Each structure stands twice: as C-alpha cells, then as structure tokens.
Amino acid sequence: MSFFKKLKDKITKQTDSVTEKFKEGLTKTRDSFAGKMNDLVAKYRKVDEEFFEELEELLISADVGVTTVMDLIDELKMEVKRQNIQDTKEVQAVISEKLVEIYQGDQDGDDNELNLQKDRLNVVLFVGVNGVGKTTTIGKLAHKLKSEGNSVLLAAGDTFRAGAIEQLEVWGERVGVDVIKQSEGSDPAAVMYDAVQAAKARKVDVLLCDTAGRLQNKVNLMKELEKVKRVIEKEVPGAPHEVLLVLDATTGQNAMTQAKQFSQATNVSGIVLTKLDGTAKGGIVLAIKGELDIPVKFVGLGEKMDDLQEFNTEQYVYGLFSGIIEEQEEQ
C-alpha cells in the first residue's frame, strides 16, 4: 500500500472537521508548494541530481529550513536508490513519508499533549514578542480548556504594552473566564503572585499567564521572564508546567530566530504557531522541530474561537499534499 493511501486511511479515521480545518488552513502553502511540486515533476521525467537540486530550492523557499532540507534530501536520495525509483511522480509520496518521520522521529504520534494533571493547579506561561497573537492564543486556549470541563483563570502579566490588559479582559469576558490584573506599568511578577494566590484560593484547574514581549529590550525582557518564573515556582513547586512560545508563521525564518532566543532564556516546552492559514511558507513547522527539537503543540488555522488546533503531523502533511493525493486517486 502506498504511503499516500495509508495516510488517507489514517486521516479518514480522524475527525472530519479537523481534517477540513488543516486542509483549509494550509490552502496558501499547499497552492504554492504543490503547484511548484507539480511543475518540478512535469519538468523532470527521471530522478537525477538536477531534480534534487531544484527540489532542495523548493523546500528551502517553503521555509522548511536549510539543515532540515539537507537531511531530507540525503534521506530521499538513499530511499530513491533503495527502492530504485525512476519516475519523479513516485518521489512525492516518499517526500511526504519522510516529512512525517522528520517531525515524529521515533515516536508513534505527536508530542502535542499539554502537561496538565488533575488535582493540582496547572500553570501555563506564554512567551513571545509583541504582535504574534499571544493574547488571542491565550483567549482561544482558555475557551478550549473550559469547553473540556476545566476551570480557568487568566493572569495579565503584560503590563507594559498599551492596551494589553484590556485586550485580555475582552477575551476573558468573551470566554467567561476571570482575569487577574494590576494597573498598567506595574511589576509583572507581582501580578503573577496575585494570580497564583487567587487560583489557589478558587481551586482553579489551569492558570494561563500572559507576559511582556518587548524584544528590542531583550536583556531586560529575559530577566523579567526569569523573575516571573521564579515567583511562580516559589508559590507552586514544579511550575510553570508548560512554557508555550507563540510564533507568527507568516514571519518565517524570523520566527526561528525568536524561538532560539526565547529557548535560551526560558525552558520552552512547546510552540504555538499562529496565522498558519495566512502564509504560503508553512514549512516553518518542520524547521522548528528539525532544528530546535521543540514540539509544535498548537497551530492557528483561522480567526474563529475554535480555530486553535492541536498540531497533528498526519493532518499537516495531508493538508500539504491533499491536491496531489486526490489527483493520484483519480488516475
């Protein structure tokens, strides 16, 4: 059975609405990537060195990341030799299979589960620069967690950006979740202390904490994040249980730079990749995993409240290749 057939069978066992969200959310990337892929396959009838060179450029232009692309091309060359593949069309299925392998590694499935446990206060810290959709992501995750039966509280720790506290309050009202805040310009660590005390007193399941994101003042920002983490850890041993770095998929390699900077300052446990539906370069998902080995836990696939989806490699790869898969089925 071909990899595409296996992938389709796996996808059909998963929720149709999730498949559609990934398929729709990856339209821009798919149109760009699949279009170029089809052109490449049409241009070369046989798999040779020139074909691999152009494929390498195609993947790099989709923001897959140079290191990841080099590894992928090396593996593809070995696989093509092993299977004695001559026809360029057959390489498409091998590429998609290798993309899943790169992302999942030795695991059977994705590492997208949040480290949330019953019978404790779970603290999730959100980090990331201004403008990436951090506050919106917190609101959407609060909605998701609440709809799953958890009690949720929000902490307005971004006390420096004008309007950040009000923006979080708007989301709190929309979702039906309280927000712990202080006045603009106050000490973020003091807000976190108040929020943890409130969460303990109310026996809340999950506390979602917003933080500042002024990267132009990087040293101060990183010190601030360290201080916030220390306050949380002192009040809740072992916390924060998750540090989620929010990145804007449309910024491509700039997002990779941010990921490296934040992972040096804080123990980032997972990535939330926003605006994946707004970019033609969705390969950034693979670059993050391949070069930083940090799992992408959620992706933003639209503006609606429920458009924050747990990342799923098979759905992602199917979303990228669905046009090609459907073409092959028709033949």
N, C-alpha and C positions, 0 to 999 in steps of 0.2 A: 504494500500500500504506500502511495507517495506521501511525502510529508504534508503537502497541501491538503490531501484527503484526510489524513489523521488530524490535522489542525482543524479542519471544518467540522469533523465529528466531535472533537473536544468542545468547540465553540457552541455547537448546537445543544450540548448538554448544559450549558450555562444560560443565564437569564437573557432572554431576547432583548430586553430594554438596555441592558449593559452593553451587549454587542452593538446595538444601534448607536448608543452614546459614543463608543470608541470609533465606530465607523464614521459617524457624522463629525465627531471632534477632530478626526485626523484627515478630513477631506483635503485641506490645503497641502499638507505634507504628502498625502497619497497622490494627489493630482500632479504635484511637482516630481516626486520620487518615481512613481510608477510610470509617468509619461516619459521621463528620461531613461528609465529602465527599458521600456518598450522600444524606444529609439535605439538604444545600445544593442539590444537583442536583434533588432531589424538590420542594424549596420554590420554586425559581425555574425557570420553563419557558423564559424567554428571558434572554439575556446582557445585563444592564444594569448601571448604576452601583451599585445596591444589591447585586447579586450579587457584584461585585468587592470591595465594602466588606466583606462577610461572609467572602469568600474570603481577604482580607487578614488579618482577625482569626484565621481558622482556621490559616493558615500561621504567624503570629506565635505562636499558642498551642502550635504543634508545635516551637517553638524554632528556627525557620528563621533568625531574626534580622531586625530591623526594616529595616536597609539593604538586605539581600538581598531581602526581601519587596517593598519599594518598587520595586526594579529589576525584579523578576519581574513584578509587577502591570503596570508600564508596558509591558514587552515583550509580555505577554499581551494587553493592550488593542490594541496595534498589530497583533499576529498575528490576533486575532479580527476586526479591521477588514479586514485584508488578505485573509483567507480568507472574509470575510462569514459568520462563524459565528453562527447564531441560537440553536441548541439548546445548553443548558448541558452536556448529556452529552458533546458533542464537545470541550468545553474540557478535560476530564480528560486526554485524550491530548496536547493542546498543553502542559498544565502539566508532564507527565512529560518531554516533549521538552525543555522549557526548563530543567528541573532538571538534566538531563544536560548541557546546554550550559553552564549556570552552573558546574557542577563541572569539566567538562573544558576549558572555554574553547576555544582554537584547537587544542588537542591532539587527536589521534586516539587515544583511550585514556587510561588513568590514569597519573599520576606516582607509582606506588607501589613502584618498584624501589629496593631499598637500594643505596647506593653502595659495593658490595663488589667488590673486584677480586682476581684470582688473583695469586699470587707477591708478596703483601705482607701485613703484619699489619694487618687491618681493625679499627679501634676504634669501637665504638658506645657513646655516652654516653646514659644515661637520666636524665631530669629530671622533676620533678613533685612535688606536695605529698604528704604522708603520707595514706594511706588510699585512693589512687586505683587501687591494684592494680599498682604499679610492679614490685615483686619478682616477683609472679606472672607478669607480662608477660615479664620477663627469662627466667624459667624456661621459659615456653612458646616464646619465640623461640629459646632455646638448643636446645630439643627439635626445633623446625622446621629450624634450620640444621644440626644434627647429622644429622638424618634425610636431609638433602640432600647429605651427604658431607663437611661441613666439620668441622674440629677447632675446639672452642670452649673458652674459659676465662672464668670469671666473676670480677669484682672486687667485693668487699663494701665499697663506699665510703660506705654509710650507717652511719656508726659511732656515731650519736647516738640513733637510735630503739631503744628496748629491744626486743630480740628480732629486729632486722632482719638481723643477721649469721647467726643460727641459721636464720631463715626462708629465706635464700638458700642456706644449706648443705643444707637439706632438699630444695630444688628441685635443687641440684647432684647430690645422691645419686639423686634420682628420675630425672633425665635422664642421669646417668652422665657428669657434667662436673665438673672440679675448681674449687674456689673459693679465690681468694687473699684472705686476711683478716689483720687485726690485732685487738688487743683493743678492746672497746667504749670509745668516747670518744677513740680515737686520731685522729691527723690524717688526714682523707680523702685529701689529696694524697700522703701517704706510702704509703698503701695503693695508690693508682694507680701510683706509681713502682714499687713491688714487683711489681704485676700486669703492668705493661708489660715489665719485665725478665724475668719468668717466661714471658710469652707469646713474647718474642723467643727465649729460650733453648730453648723447646719447639717453636719454629716453628709456632705456632698460627695458624689462619686468621682467627678472629674473637675479639676480646676484648669482652665485654659488661660495661659498668661501671654499677653501682648508685650513686646519690648520695643525700644527705640531702634532706629535703623539709619543713623547718620554716618555713612561710611566715609564721608570726607574728613571726619574727625575720628579716624579709625582707632587710634591708641586709646582714646577716652571711651569710645563705644565698647571696645573689647574689655576694658577694665570694668565698665559698668555692668556688662553681661556677667562677668566673673563674680562681681559683688552680689548681683541678683541671685545667681546660682547658689552662692554661699548662704544667703539668707534663707532661701527655700530649703536647702539641705539641712540647715541647723534646726528648722522647725519641723521638717518631715524627712527623717533619715532615709537615704536612698533616692530621694527626689532631686531634680526632676526625673520622672520615669521615662520621658521622651523629650528630646530636643529636636524639634522639626524646623528645618531650614526651608523657607519659602523662596522659590526662584521663579522668575518670569521666563517662560520658554522662548518668548519672542526675542530675548536679548542674546540667545545663542552662546557663543564662547565667553561672553562677559559673565554669564551665569556660572560657568565653570570656574572663573577667577573668583567670584564671590564664594562659591562652595569651598574652594581651597582656603580662603581667608577665614571664613567662619569655622570651618572644621579644625583649624589650628587653634582658635580661641575657645571654642566650646566643643564638647563631645557630641557632635551632631549624630543623631541616631537614625534620622530619616529625612527624605526630601519631599516637599510638596511642590510640584511643578505646575504653576498656574498658566493660563492662557495657551494651553497646548493646541486649542482649536484655532488660535489666531496666528499660527506660524506655519511656514512651508518647510521648516527645518526641525521636525520632530525627532530627529536622530540624537538630539541632546540627551534624551533618556538613556541611550546606550553609552554615551560618552561619560556620563556621571557614574554609572555603575562600573563601566570598564576601567576608568582611570582613577576614580576615587573610592570605589567599592562601598558606596553608601546607597542603601536601597531607596528607590523612589516609592514612597508609601501611598501617596495620593496624586492624582492629576486633575487639573481644572479643565473641563471639556465644554464650558459654556457659562452663561451668566445666571442661570436659574439656581435656586436654593439647593436642588439635589444634583447639580452638575459637578460636584466634587466626588470623584470616583476613586475607589481603591485601585491602585495600579495592578494590572494583570498583563503579564508578558504575552500570553497567547492572544488575548483580545487586542493588544497593541500591534503585534505582528500581523494578525488578521486584518486589522484596520489599515495597515500599511499596504498589504498585498491583496486586499479583497477584490480589486478590479482584475488583477492577474488571475486569481483563483477562479473567479466567475468565468473569465474568458476560457480558461483551461477546461472547466466543466462543460462548457458549450461545445467544445471541439470533439 
